Amino acid sequence: MSSRIFQSVIVQMKEATKRLIGVIDSEGTVVASSELSLVGSNIGPFPSLSEDSGDKVVKSLGKTFKTLEGAGTHFDYAVFVEGEDELAKTVCILAHIALSEAKLYFEENHDKTAFVKNIISDNILPGDIYVRAKELHFVTDVPRVVLVVRQVGRAEVAAIELLQNMFPDKQHDFVISVSETDIVVIKEVGPNVDSKYVLKLAASIEQKLSEELGIKCIIGIGTPARHLRELADRYKEAQVAIDVGKVFDTEKTIINYENLGLGRLIYQLPTTLCEMFLSEVFKKNPIESLDQETLYTINKFFENNLNVSETSRKLFVHRNTLVYRLEKIKKLTGLDLREFDHAIVFKVALMVKKYLNSQEVRY
């Protein structure tokens, strides 16, 4: 709980009464006060301020105290007012109401966000998730989608505020800054949410950042989380979506984890295994022996579903010319791309090579 929240309320109340108003923690240290010189000082522990105090007003050492309810039964803070008379009691009760509301607002907004951030960062034990969720009145089993918005080229601090304005319902949606470039958006959705809705949501985020701040971004989308405890895994999926997209779908700016296909599998393989696979596939000649024109032809052939006529039309070459090129590829690699099984092996090999190249760039 931030003492600044308490201090802000007390400063406003100071104009309504001349009585000293303050807040102490469980150790008796003043964390906020209408007399700033008292902040940080210790006015002593008070045995009477305990879980048993309940809604009682306690008078002690020339001051009137009333505990501020915590998330549980433990006494965390108490408001105090100078004096033990009826006016002090009245001011104390009024201060208690104002500070309790401020504390509740802070916990429901700030602490919920901190709680969610701890979940996606794996900074909280699974068993503690249930306990903390109950304390914060957090619904655990509603569907939520997790999007990671990664700013590209230029990171803008104002991006977090812009996204927070896009998702103003702080009780159900969360916008969390996790690094200089990455912002996580967690949105509560209906039980029948589909990928079209989520893609449309991501597109609106991308458009907003581009139009208002001139920021380019890549957005990774995890599969829907059906429970609060799944948020950490869905966050990792969204990160993987961005990382895999950078390797295999460089032109895409919105990548859904569900649509990664083979790329997701290859990305999780150790590089030694990938190198072994390439050496086994290309026994006659390494993949590097294929020039750029040949690789372009291969990619076009795959794009047109192994259709010779359609590929030759797109390449603006005669059908026989394309057949000749495919025969040349067969002689070099031992793989005939007109055969489905060979084509699959070649396609996977190209993706593996892309993955290995990306790892070399990274390191």
C-alpha positions in Angstrom: 0.0 0.0 0.0 1.5 3.4 -1.0 1.7 6.0 1.7 1.2 8.6 -1.0 -2.4 7.6 -1.3 -2.9 8.2 2.4 -1.0 11.5 2.3 -3.1 12.8 -0.6 -6.4 12.2 1.4 -5.0 13.7 4.6 -3.8 16.9 2.8 -7.3 17.4 1.6 -8.8 16.8 5.0 -6.3 19.2 6.7 -8.2 22.2 5.3 -11.4 21.0 7.1 -10.0 20.6 10.6 -7.1 21.9 12.7 -6.7 18.5 14.4 -3.6 16.5 13.7 -4.5 13.5 11.4 -2.1 10.7 10.5 -1.7 7.0 9.7 0.6 4.5 11.4 1.6 1.0 10.3 1.6 -2.1 12.5 4.9 -1.0 14.1 3.7 2.4 15.1 5.6 4.3 12.4 3.8 7.3 11.0 3.5 6.7 7.2 1.3 9.8 6.5 0.4 12.9 8.5 -1.0 16.4 8.2 2.2 17.4 10.0 4.9 16.3 7.6 7.6 16.4 10.2 6.0 13.4 11.9 6.3 11.2 8.8 8.8 8.4 9.5 8.8 8.9 13.2 7.6 6.1 15.6 4.9 6.9 18.1 5.1 3.4 19.6 3.3 0.1 19.2 -0.2 -0.1 20.6 -1.4 -3.5 21.9 -5.0 -2.4 21.8 -4.8 -2.0 18.0 -5.2 -5.6 17.0 -7.5 -7.9 15.1 -9.9 -7.7 18.0 -10.3 -4.0 17.7 -12.8 -4.4 14.8 -14.7 -1.2 14.2 -13.9 0.2 17.7 -12.4 3.6 18.2 -9.4 3.3 20.6 -8.2 6.2 22.8 -4.6 6.1 24.0 -1.7 8.5 24.8 -3.7 11.6 24.0 -4.8 10.3 20.6 -7.8 8.5 19.1 -7.2 5.5 16.8 -9.2 3.4 14.4 -7.8 0.5 12.4 -8.0 0.4 8.6 -9.2 -3.0 7.4 -6.7 -5.0 5.6 -7.1 -7.8 3.0 -7.4 -10.3 5.9 -7.8 -9.9 9.6 -4.3 -8.7 10.2 -3.8 -5.1 11.4 -1.7 -3.2 8.8 -2.6 0.4 9.3 -4.5 2.7 11.7 -5.7 6.2 11.4 -5.1 8.5 14.4 -6.3 12.0 15.4 -4.9 14.2 18.1 -7.1 14.3 21.2 -9.4 11.9 23.1 -12.6 14.1 23.1 -15.8 13.6 21.0 -14.5 15.9 18.2 -11.4 13.7 17.9 -13.6 10.6 17.7 -15.8 12.2 15.0 -12.8 13.4 12.9 -11.2 9.9 13.3 -14.3 8.2 12.0 -14.6 10.5 9.1 -10.9 10.1 8.3 -11.3 6.4 8.6 -14.1 6.4 6.0 -12.1 8.5 3.5 -8.9 6.5 3.9 -10.6 3.2 3.8 -12.2 4.1 0.5 -8.8 5.3 -0.9 -7.1 2.1 0.3 -9.8 -0.1 -1.3 -9.6 1.8 -4.6 -5.8 1.5 -4.6 -5.9 -2.2 -3.8 -8.5 -3.0 -6.4 -6.7 -1.1 -9.2 -3.0 -1.1 -8.4 -2.7 -4.3 -6.4 -4.7 -6.3 -8.9 -2.4 -5.2 -11.6 0.6 -6.1 -9.5 -1.0 -9.5 -8.7 -1.5 -10.2 -12.4 2.1 -9.1 -13.2 3.4 -11.5 -10.6 1.3 -14.3 -12.2 2.7 -13.8 -15.7 6.2 -13.4 -14.4 6.0 -16.6 -12.3 6.7 -14.7 -9.1 3.9 -16.3 -7.2 3.3 -19.9 -6.1 0.3 -21.6 -7.7 -1.3 -22.2 -4.3 -1.0 -18.5 -3.4 -2.9 -17.5 -6.5 -6.1 -18.7 -5.1 -5.6 -17.0 -1.7 -4.6 -13.7 -3.2 -7.4 -13.8 -5.8 -9.9 -14.3 -3.0 -8.5 -11.3 -1.0 -8.7 -9.1 -4.1 -12.2 -10.3 -5.0 -10.7 -11.6 -8.3 -12.8 -13.9 -10.5 -10.4 -16.7 -11.4 -12.3 -18.8 -14.0 -13.4 -16.3 -16.7 -11.8 -16.5 -20.2 -9.0 -14.0 -20.8 -6.7 -13.4 -23.8 -3.1 -12.3 -23.5 -1.4 -10.1 -26.1 2.2 -9.0 -26.0 2.7 -5.7 -27.8 6.4 -5.2 -28.8 7.4 -1.8 -30.0 9.8 -2.0 -32.9 12.6 0.5 -33.7 11.5 3.3 -31.3 10.0 2.7 -27.9 7.6 5.4 -26.6 6.8 5.8 -22.9 3.3 7.2 -23.8 2.4 3.9 -25.3 1.4 2.4 -22.0 -0.9 5.3 -21.2 -2.5 5.1 -24.6 -3.3 1.4 -24.2 -4.6 2.0 -20.7 -7.0 4.5 -22.2 -8.1 1.8 -24.7 -8.9 -0.6 -21.9 -10.3 1.6 -19.1 -12.0 -1.2 -17.2 -9.3 -1.8 -14.6 -11.3 -4.4 -12.8 -11.4 -6.8 -15.7 -8.7 -5.7 -18.2 -5.0 -5.1 -17.5 -2.2 -3.2 -19.3 1.2 -4.0 -17.9 4.6 -2.7 -18.9 7.1 -5.6 -18.6 10.1 -4.1 -20.3 11.2 -1.0 -22.3 9.7 -2.4 -25.5 7.0 -4.9 -24.3 3.5 -4.2 -23.0 1.2 -7.0 -22.0 -2.6 -6.6 -22.6 -4.8 -9.0 -20.7 -8.5 -8.7 -21.6 -11.4 -10.5 -20.2 -13.6 -12.0 -22.9 -16.8 -14.0 -23.3 -16.9 -17.8 -23.2 -17.3 -18.2 -27.0 -14.5 -15.9 -28.1 -13.0 -16.7 -31.4 -9.7 -15.9 -33.1 -11.4 -13.3 -35.4 -12.3 -11.2 -32.4 -8.8 -11.4 -31.0 -7.2 -10.6 -34.3 -9.5 -7.6 -34.7 -8.5 -6.4 -31.2 -4.8 -6.7 -32.0 -5.3 -4.8 -35.3 -7.1 -1.9 -33.4 -4.1 -1.8 -31.0 -1.6 -1.7 -33.9 -3.6 1.0 -35.7 -3.9 3.2 -32.5 -0.2 3.1 -31.8 0.6 3.9 -35.4 -1.8 6.7 -35.8 -1.4 8.5 -32.5 2.3 7.9 -31.7 3.8 6.8 -35.0 5.0 3.5 -33.4 5.5 0.3 -35.3 4.8 -2.8 -33.3 4.6 -6.6 -33.5 1.8 -8.3 -31.5 1.9 -11.9 -30.3 -1.3 -13.6 -29.2 -1.5 -16.6 -26.9 -4.4 -19.1 -26.7 -7.3 -18.0 -24.5 -6.7 -18.6 -20.7 -9.7 -20.3 -19.1 -8.3 -19.8 -15.6 -6.1 -17.3 -13.8 -3.4 -19.9 -13.3 -3.0 -20.3 -17.0 -2.0 -16.6 -17.6 1.7 -17.3 -17.3 1.6 -20.0 -20.0 -0.5 -17.9 -22.3 2.0 -15.0 -21.8 4.9 -17.3 -22.8 2.8 -18.4 -25.9 2.4 -14.8 -27.0 6.2 -14.2 -26.6 6.9 -17.4 -28.6 4.5 -16.2 -31.3 6.6 -13.0 -31.7 9.9 -14.9 -31.7 8.7 -17.5 -34.1 7.1 -14.9 -36.3 10.4 -13.0 -36.6 11.9 -16.2 -38.1 9.2 -17.7 -40.4 6.6 -14.8 -40.9 8.8 -11.7 -41.2 6.1 -9.8 -43.1 3.4 -10.3 -40.4 2.9 -7.8 -37.6 0.2 -9.8 -35.7 1.0 -13.5 -35.0 -1.3 -15.9 -33.3 0.3 -18.8 -31.4 -2.4 -21.1 -32.7 -1.4 -20.5 -36.3 2.4 -21.1 -36.0 2.2 -24.6 -37.3 5.6 -26.3 -38.0 7.4 -23.1 -37.0 6.5 -23.6 -33.4 7.8 -27.2 -33.4 11.1 -26.3 -35.2 11.7 -23.3 -32.8 11.8 -25.7 -29.9 14.4 -28.0 -31.4 18.0 -27.9 -30.3 20.3 -26.5 -33.0 22.5 -29.6 -33.1 19.4 -31.7 -34.0 18.5 -29.2 -36.7 22.0 -29.3 -38.2 21.9 -33.1 -38.1 18.6 -33.1 -40.0 20.0 -30.9 -42.7 23.1 -33.0 -43.2 20.9 -36.1 -43.6 18.4 -34.5 -46.0 21.1 -32.9 -48.2 23.6 -35.7 -48.6 24.5 -34.9 -52.2 25.0 -31.2 -51.8 24.4 -28.8 -48.9 21.4 -26.4 -49.1 23.9 -23.5 -49.5 24.6 -24.8 -53.0 21.2 -23.6 -54.2 21.4 -20.0 -55.6 18.9 -17.3 -54.9 17.0 -17.8 -58.2 16.6 -21.5 -57.5 15.3 -20.8 -53.9 12.9 -18.2 -55.3 11.5 -20.8 -57.7 11.2 -23.3 -54.9 9.3 -20.9 -52.7 6.9 -19.9 -55.5 6.3 -23.6 -56.2 5.3 -24.1 -52.6 3.1 -21.0 -52.6 1.2 -22.4 -55.5 0.6 -25.8 -53.9 3.1 -27.7 -56.1 1.1 -26.8 -59.2 3.5 -26.6 -62.2 1.2 -24.7 -64.5 0.2 -22.1 -62.0 3.8 -21.6 -60.8 5.2 -21.1 -64.3 2.4 -18.5 -64.9 3.3 -16.6 -61.8 7.1 -16.8 -62.6 6.4 -15.7 -66.2 8.3 -18.7 -67.6 7.4 -21.5 -69.9 6.1 -24.7 -68.3 9.0 -26.7 -69.7 11.5 -24.1 -68.2 10.0 -24.7 -64.8 10.2 -28.5 -65.3 13.8 -28.2 -66.3 14.5 -26.2 -63.0 12.8 -28.8 -60.9 14.9 -31.5 -62.6 18.0 -29.5 -61.8 17.0 -29.3 -58.1 16.4 -33.0 -58.1 19.9 -33.7 -59.4 21.4 -31.3 -56.8 19.5 -32.5 -53.8 18.0 -35.9 -54.6 14.5 -34.5 -53.8 11.8 -34.3 -56.5 9.5 -31.4 -55.4 6.7 -32.8 -57.6 6.4 -35.6 -55.2 4.4 -34.7 -52.1 6.7 -36.5 -49.5 9.8 -35.0 -51.0 8.2 -31.6 -51.0 7.3 -31.8 -47.3 10.9 -32.8 -46.4 12.3 -29.9 -48.5 9.8 -27.4 -47.0 10.8 -28.4 -43.4 14.4 -28.2 -44.4 14.0 -24.7 -45.6 12.3 -23.7 -42.3 15.1 -25.4 -40.3 17.7 -23.5 -42.2 15.8 -20.2 -41.6 15.8 -21.0 -37.9 19.5 -21.8 -37.8 20.3 -18.5 -39.6 18.2 -16.6 -37.0 20.1 -18.2 -34.2 23.5 -17.2 -35.8 22.3 -13.6 -36.0 21.1 -13.7 -32.4 24.5 -14.9 -31.0 
